[in-house]
Amino acid sequence: MTSDGGNALPFTRILKESNTLHGANGPFYLAGHGEKVMKTFFIDDEASWEELGNGIRRKMMTWSDELMMVAVHFDKGAVGVAHQHDIHDQIAYVAAGSFDVEIEGVKRVLKTGDAYRALKHQMHGVVALEQDSVLIDTFSPKRDDFL
């Protein structure tokens, strides 16, 4: 029994005034069947990769209404096709491997520990130069189309 007199599983309580669940990994938002949920903590071993095709897959790490973080894994030679965002700024950190990165016609080779910024309306794209290259993408605001 919980402190407010309700029944709940150990270490779990539902706040009646919100749509928030508190559990072993901290608070997260409840969602309908099949929807992704926003978590306070991202535990890599508990998240699965979403296959995007052409040697690219991603894991949704965490997000709020104003910010989103996503891990994106690339096979060698996989291409993040050049594109732009109408409402999102993007900052990407190279967590593993290396990439040819082009932003607005300027090309650079970025390696582990480097990063880039693509503001809304800036054309940008990448090519993975090594197997198992990984970007940690952040977007502001969150990408509703990823959810």
Backbone torsions as a table, in degrees:
resi	resn	phi	psi	omega
1	MET	NA	140.4	-179.6
2	THR	-84.3	168.7	-178.0
3	SER	-63.2	-22.5	179.0
4	ASP	-94.1	11.8	175.9
5	GLY	90.4	-3.0	-179.5
6	GLY	-90.1	164.0	177.0
7	ASN	-95.3	137.0	178.3
8	ALA	-156.2	160.9	174.4
9	LEU	-68.9	153.3	177.8
10	PRO	-54.5	141.1	178.2
11	PHE	63.5	16.2	179.7
12	THR	-133.0	132.7	174.5
13	ARG	-145.5	145.0	178.3
14	ILE	-104.7	128.4	177.1
15	LEU	-83.8	119.7	-175.2
16	LYS	-65.4	-29.0	-175.5
17	GLU	-83.0	-5.4	-179.8
18	SER	-139.7	-176.2	178.1
19	ASN	-107.3	41.6	-173.9
20	THR	-114.8	136.9	176.3
21	LEU	-113.2	135.0	176.6
22	HIS	-109.8	125.2	-179.2
23	GLY	-142.5	-162.0	-175.2
24	ALA	-58.4	-31.9	-179.5
25	ASN	-97.4	13.6	179.5
26	GLY	92.1	-176.1	-175.6
27	PRO	-71.7	144.6	169.9
28	PHE	-148.4	162.1	-176.4
29	TYR	-90.1	138.4	177.0
30	LEU	-76.4	147.0	179.4
31	ALA	-138.8	167.4	178.0
32	GLY	-71.2	174.0	-178.2
33	HIS	-55.3	128.0	175.9
34	GLY	83.4	-5.1	-180.0
35	GLU	-86.9	149.2	175.1
36	LYS	-76.5	150.6	-179.7
37	VAL	-116.1	147.1	178.5
38	MET	-82.6	123.8	-177.1
39	LYS	-115.2	148.8	175.1
40	THR	-70.9	-39.1	-179.9
41	PHE	-116.9	136.6	172.6
42	PHE	-102.6	120.2	177.2
43	ILE	-110.5	109.8	-172.1
44	ASP	-54.3	-44.0	-178.0
45	ASP	-66.1	-16.5	-178.5
46	GLU	-96.6	-3.3	-176.9
47	ALA	-110.4	142.3	179.5
48	SER	-103.4	155.7	177.8
49	TRP	-80.0	142.6	173.3
50	GLU	-102.7	116.1	-178.9
51	GLU	-73.1	126.2	179.0
52	LEU	-104.7	-12.4	-179.1
53	GLY	94.6	164.1	177.5
54	ASN	55.1	35.7	175.3
55	GLY	81.0	18.2	-178.8
56	ILE	-127.0	137.9	174.1
57	ARG	-144.4	160.5	-177.0
58	ARG	-141.9	158.3	172.6
59	LYS	-126.2	128.1	173.6
60	MET	-75.2	121.0	-176.0
61	MET	-88.3	-65.5	175.2
62	THR	-164.9	167.1	-179.1
63	TRP	-161.9	162.1	168.5
64	SER	-129.2	-174.3	177.8
65	ASP	-64.3	-29.7	-173.3
66	GLU	-103.3	-8.1	-173.5
67	LEU	-151.6	145.2	178.3
68	MET	-141.6	143.2	176.3
69	MET	-125.0	132.6	-174.9
70	VAL	-138.2	132.5	171.9
71	ALA	-90.7	132.1	-179.5
72	VAL	-126.6	119.6	-177.7
73	HIS	-100.2	135.6	-178.8
74	PHE	-124.5	135.5	166.0
75	ASP	-75.6	159.1	178.1
76	LYS	-57.5	131.7	179.5
77	GLY	85.7	-8.0	179.1
78	ALA	-65.4	143.3	-173.8
79	VAL	-114.9	124.0	166.1
80	GLY	-87.4	96.0	-171.5
81	VAL	-55.2	138.9	-180.0
82	ALA	-56.4	134.3	-177.9
83	HIS	-159.3	175.2	174.7
84	GLN	-137.8	161.4	178.4
85	HIS	-114.4	136.5	178.8
86	ASP	-77.8	-33.3	-175.8
87	ILE	-126.6	-2.1	-174.5
88	HIS	-111.3	133.6	163.1
89	ASP	-89.1	147.9	-178.1
90	GLN	-133.7	133.4	170.2
91	ILE	-124.6	130.3	-178.8
92	ALA	-123.0	135.5	177.9
93	TYR	-110.3	131.7	178.5
94	VAL	-82.6	104.8	-177.4
95	ALA	-85.7	-24.5	179.2
96	ALA	-157.7	149.4	175.8
97	GLY	75.5	-151.6	-179.6
98	SER	-152.4	160.2	-175.0
99	PHE	-142.4	144.7	159.9
100	ASP	-83.1	123.3	-179.2
101	VAL	-120.0	133.4	175.5
102	GLU	-124.8	127.0	176.5
103	ILE	-130.1	118.3	179.4
104	GLU	51.1	42.5	175.9
105	GLY	83.7	-4.0	177.9
106	VAL	-98.7	123.8	-177.3
107	LYS	-107.4	140.1	175.0
108	ARG	-143.6	150.2	169.6
109	VAL	-95.0	123.0	178.7
110	LEU	-113.3	139.4	-179.6
111	LYS	-120.4	175.5	-179.2
112	THR	-46.4	128.7	-179.7
113	GLY	97.7	-14.7	178.1
114	ASP	-87.5	170.0	-179.7
115	ALA	-151.7	164.5	172.6
116	TYR	-141.4	161.1	177.1
117	ARG	-126.0	132.6	174.1
118	ALA	-125.6	108.9	178.9
119	LEU	-75.7	161.5	178.8
120	LYS	-51.9	142.1	-179.8
121	HIS	75.1	0.4	176.3
122	GLN	-90.3	127.4	176.2
123	MET	-69.4	133.3	-180.0
124	HIS	-152.4	150.0	178.0
125	GLY	-162.4	165.2	-177.8
126	VAL	-139.0	157.5	169.9
127	VAL	-132.9	126.6	179.3
128	ALA	-74.0	129.0	-179.4
129	LEU	-94.4	-13.9	-178.4
130	GLU	-135.5	153.3	173.4
131	GLN	-63.6	143.2	177.2
132	ASP	64.3	33.3	173.0
133	SER	-75.1	143.0	-175.6
134	VAL	-135.0	131.7	170.0
135	LEU	-107.5	142.7	167.5
136	ILE	-105.0	103.9	-178.6
137	ASP	-89.1	137.2	170.7
138	THR	-122.7	140.7	-178.5
139	PHE	-129.6	142.4	172.6
140	SER	-135.4	123.6	-7.0
141	PRO	-72.5	-177.4	-178.7
142	LYS	-59.1	155.5	178.9
143	ARG	-90.4	95.1	178.0
144	ASP	-59.3	-30.4	-179.4
145	ASP	-69.4	-14.4	175.7
146	PHE	-84.0	-17.2	-175.2
147	LEU	-94.3	NA	NA
